[in-house]
Amino acid sequence: MKKFILSLSILFFFQYSYAQDDVKVTLTEETDTLVKQRFIDRYENVFMTKVQTRHMFKIGLSQYYQSRWFSLKEGNVLTNTSLQLGYEFKFLPAFSIAISGHMPFYGFDIPIKDAWQNTVIDTQLRWYVNMRKRIKSGKSANNFSGNYLALNYTLPGTLYEDPTIGLKLGFQRRFLNSGFMDFAIALQQGTPWFHYGVLYNWSISSQASFGLAFGDWKKSSKFPLCDLLLCNELIGQQWKIRLPELTIGRYLYRLNLSFAYERKFNESPFSINYQTDIGLNKGYNYMLTQIPKPTNFFSKYQDTHSTEASITFSIQPRYYFLQERQKVRSGGGNGMSGVYAGINTEYNFYTGRNNPLRGPDTKIITQNNIRTGPLLGFQQRLFSHGYIDFNTSYNFQKDLNIPSSHSFGFRGNLGIGFAF
């Protein structure tokens, strides 16, 4: 009986195993029903990359567009900055013609005709190198936000300077409805059309401009400001590096650098900003004379050949007086963006050998200046690693080399660059 039950169990096991192996498995392939999704660039609404644009008028400030530079002793945010008026036209999706005028600021005591005579006219044929590819891939439209290579011809308004020809490699960005920024590295020949030879009198320089733009694009009713600005991120400290000013050429070598470190006091609207500015200059420039009431530009500024070095250390306690309101309205606020007031305190060392081309002999000047005074400014973080910082201060100034010497005056600072 036991053997019969064992035999029946073994037979049942093999029948069950065979039945399992005999199960048919059918594989089928079904078509994917998911709709292909388009990747949306979070910056496309900021830079207006999907907005068709063929005409653009520009008004703003330009730096490093000068027919002749000012010396480091006289240079500040105004004297080496120009008012820009320009127009750009797209005649093909990847090509445009850009024309702009850059009129320098000389001060209220200089007749406007002298500034007008020193206006620089810049004409460019631009090739937006990746525009056609971006349009085909659906990432852009026919507009002015892109990287470009340009042929340019520059005509100074003054009779004392030669026109230039050259190449520019740069990038231009439209942002929001009415903004633009442009930065380029320019390779230019000071005496054009190879008059003295192909390799004669070339220079390389950085050029930047930014401001308001107006054109034929469709305006957006929604402003994605928080894609552009760091609205609610808490930043306790930041390093800032300003875009460098660079010129290397036969008649001018110039380098300006600026570094800063800013730190908040906990969650309060107070911060302290430490900044170092370094300037090196060798070449032809303008230098201020001692004429109290100049009748024209050349009676106030001398045409000079200078070799100079300047370094400035500054400390600025700042109070961002809109931070508390930002916290109430948006629940955040990084504490180092917005309008601020404070105190400017700085030490400047300057040394220069200045040789006027007309008039007195060479002047060797060494100065140790201290300045202090009330400060008012505006700073804004842009995206993750950009910033703009503009301020002006009215300072008491004293030259430590001349104990009895002191003066009062305004001083400005403009920084655009990278923040970390």
SVG drawing of the C-alpha trace seen along z (x, -y; Angstrom):
<svg xmlns="http://www.w3.org/2000/svg" viewBox="-2 -130 62 132">
<polyline fill="none" stroke="black" stroke-width="0.4" points="0.0,0.0 2.8,-2.4 4.6,-1.6 1.4,-2.3 0.9,-5.8 4.6,-6.7 4.3,-5.7 1.1,-7.7 2.8,-10.8 5.8,-10.6 3.5,-10.3 1.5,-13.3 4.7,-15.4 5.9,-14.7 2.5,-15.4 2.4,-18.8 5.9,-19.6 5.2,-18.8 2.0,-20.9 4.0,-23.9 6.6,-23.6 3.8,-23.3 2.4,-26.8 2.6,-29.0 4.1,-32.5 3.2,-35.1 5.2,-38.3 3.6,-41.3 5.1,-44.8 2.9,-47.8 3.5,-51.3 4.6,-54.0 1.7,-56.3 3.7,-59.0 3.8,-62.3 7.3,-63.7 7.9,-66.5 9.8,-69.7 12.4,-70.8 11.7,-74.3 14.7,-76.4 13.9,-78.4 15.8,-81.4 14.0,-81.6 11.4,-84.0 14.1,-86.1 16.4,-86.3 13.5,-86.5 15.0,-83.7 11.6,-82.6 10.5,-86.2 10.9,-87.2 12.9,-90.5 14.4,-92.2 14.7,-95.8 16.2,-97.0 17.0,-100.5 19.4,-100.8 20.0,-103.5 22.3,-103.0 25.9,-103.1 29.0,-101.8 32.4,-101.2 35.7,-101.1 34.5,-102.8 36.8,-105.8 38.7,-107.8 41.2,-108.6 41.3,-107.3 41.6,-109.3 44.6,-108.7 44.1,-106.6 44.5,-109.7 41.4,-111.2 39.5,-108.1 36.2,-107.3 32.9,-105.7 31.8,-108.8 34.9,-109.9 35.6,-106.4 31.9,-105.7 29.8,-106.9 26.2,-107.5 25.3,-105.0 22.6,-105.3 22.4,-102.5 20.3,-100.6 20.6,-97.0 18.8,-95.4 18.6,-91.7 18.6,-91.2 19.1,-87.4 18.4,-85.1 22.1,-84.8 23.3,-88.3 22.7,-91.9 24.1,-95.4 24.7,-97.3 25.4,-101.0 26.0,-102.9 27.3,-106.2 29.2,-106.6 29.4,-110.1 31.7,-110.5 30.8,-112.3 33.1,-115.3 31.4,-117.2 29.1,-120.2 31.9,-122.7 32.8,-121.4 30.7,-122.6 28.5,-119.8 30.1,-120.4 33.4,-119.1 31.7,-115.8 29.9,-115.6 33.2,-116.1 34.7,-113.1 31.8,-110.8 32.9,-107.4 30.8,-105.9 30.9,-102.1 29.6,-100.1 29.5,-96.3 28.5,-93.4 27.5,-90.7 27.3,-86.9 25.4,-85.2 27.3,-81.9 24.8,-79.5 21.5,-81.3 20.5,-79.3 21.2,-76.0 19.2,-77.1 16.2,-78.2 16.2,-74.8 16.2,-72.9 13.4,-75.0 15.4,-76.6 15.4,-80.2 13.8,-82.6 15.2,-85.2 16.4,-87.8 19.4,-89.4 20.2,-87.1 23.3,-85.0 27.0,-84.8 28.5,-86.7 31.5,-87.4 31.6,-90.8 33.6,-92.9 33.7,-96.5 34.7,-100.0 35.1,-102.6 35.2,-106.3 36.2,-108.7 34.5,-112.1 37.8,-114.0 40.2,-115.0 43.1,-113.9 42.4,-110.2 42.4,-107.6 39.5,-105.3 40.0,-101.6 39.0,-98.3 38.9,-94.9 37.1,-91.9 34.9,-91.4 34.0,-88.2 31.1,-88.7 27.8,-87.9 24.6,-89.9 21.5,-89.2 18.1,-90.7 16.4,-90.4 12.7,-90.9 10.8,-93.5 13.2,-96.4 16.7,-95.4 20.0,-94.4 23.6,-93.7 26.6,-93.3 30.2,-92.2 32.9,-91.7 36.7,-91.3 37.8,-93.5 40.9,-93.1 41.4,-96.4 44.0,-98.1 44.5,-101.8 45.6,-102.9 43.1,-101.1 43.4,-99.4 47.0,-98.3 48.4,-101.7 51.7,-100.9 51.6,-97.2 49.4,-94.2 51.0,-93.7 51.2,-97.4 49.3,-99.0 46.9,-96.3 45.3,-96.3 43.0,-94.0 40.5,-95.4 37.3,-94.5 34.1,-96.4 30.8,-96.4 27.4,-98.1 24.0,-97.7 20.8,-99.6 17.3,-99.8 16.1,-98.3 13.0,-99.1 11.9,-97.3 9.3,-95.3 8.9,-92.4 5.7,-91.4 5.7,-92.5 5.1,-90.0 2.6,-90.8 4.3,-88.4 7.8,-89.2 9.6,-86.1 11.7,-88.1 12.5,-85.3 14.1,-83.4 16.4,-86.4 16.8,-87.5 17.5,-85.4 14.2,-86.3 14.2,-84.2 17.6,-82.5 19.3,-83.3 22.9,-84.3 25.1,-85.1 28.3,-86.0 29.5,-86.4 32.7,-87.0 32.4,-89.4 34.7,-89.6 34.1,-92.5 34.4,-92.0 38.0,-93.1 38.9,-96.2 41.7,-95.2 43.5,-97.0 46.8,-95.8 48.1,-97.8 50.9,-99.9 49.8,-103.2 48.0,-101.9 48.4,-99.2 45.7,-99.2 44.3,-96.7 41.7,-97.3 40.6,-94.6 38.2,-94.6 37.6,-92.0 35.1,-92.3 33.9,-90.2 30.6,-91.0 29.2,-89.4 25.9,-89.8 25.4,-90.1 23.2,-87.1 19.7,-87.8 19.8,-91.5 19.8,-94.0 23.4,-95.0 26.4,-93.9 30.0,-94.9 31.7,-95.1 35.5,-94.8 36.8,-95.8 40.1,-96.0 40.6,-97.9 43.8,-97.6 44.7,-99.7 47.8,-99.7 48.2,-102.0 50.8,-102.9 50.1,-105.1 48.4,-108.2 45.5,-109.7 44.0,-112.8 45.0,-114.4 43.3,-117.2 45.0,-120.6 44.6,-123.3 42.5,-125.8 39.6,-126.8 37.1,-127.8 38.0,-126.0 36.7,-127.4 36.8,-124.1 37.9,-120.5 41.6,-120.9 41.9,-123.8 40.9,-121.5 42.6,-118.2 46.1,-117.8 47.1,-115.3 49.6,-113.2 51.7,-110.0 51.5,-108.3 52.9,-105.3 50.7,-104.7 49.7,-102.3 46.8,-102.6 45.5,-100.4 42.4,-101.1 41.2,-99.4 37.7,-100.2 35.4,-99.2 31.7,-99.9 29.2,-99.1 25.9,-98.8 22.2,-98.8 19.7,-97.4 16.7,-99.3 14.1,-97.5 15.0,-94.0 12.3,-93.8 9.6,-94.8 10.9,-92.1 10.5,-89.5 7.0,-90.5 5.9,-90.6 7.6,-87.4 8.6,-85.5 12.3,-85.7 14.9,-88.1 18.6,-87.4 19.7,-90.5 22.3,-91.6 20.1,-92.8 18.3,-96.1 18.8,-99.8 21.4,-100.4 22.9,-103.2 26.1,-103.2 29.5,-104.8 32.4,-104.7 35.9,-104.5 38.9,-104.0 42.6,-104.3 44.1,-104.9 47.8,-104.7 48.7,-106.2 52.0,-106.7 52.5,-108.0 55.0,-109.5 53.0,-111.8 54.5,-113.6 52.3,-116.3 52.7,-116.4 52.4,-120.2 53.4,-122.5 55.4,-121.7 57.9,-119.0 57.3,-115.5 55.4,-115.2 56.1,-112.4 53.2,-112.2 52.8,-110.0 49.6,-110.2 48.3,-108.5 44.7,-109.5 42.1,-108.6 38.4,-109.3 35.3,-108.9 31.7,-109.9 28.0,-108.9 27.2,-106.2 24.1,-105.4 23.8,-102.5 21.9,-99.6 23.0,-96.0 21.3,-93.0 22.2,-89.4 21.5,-88.0 20.8,-84.3 23.1,-82.1 26.5,-83.8 26.0,-87.3 25.7,-90.7 25.5,-94.4 26.5,-97.0 26.4,-100.8 27.0,-103.3 28.0,-106.9 29.5,-108.7 30.3,-112.2 33.7,-112.1 36.1,-114.2 39.5,-113.5 42.9,-114.1 46.3,-113.5 48.6,-112.1 51.7,-113.4 50.4,-117.0 49.1,-117.5 47.4,-120.8 45.6,-119.5 41.9,-118.4 38.9,-118.5 35.3,-117.3 33.8,-115.5 31.6,-112.8 33.0,-109.4 31.2,-106.6 31.7,-102.9 30.1,-100.5 30.6,-96.8 29.2,-94.1 30.6,-90.6 30.4,-87.3 29.4,-86.4 30.0,-83.2"/>
</svg>
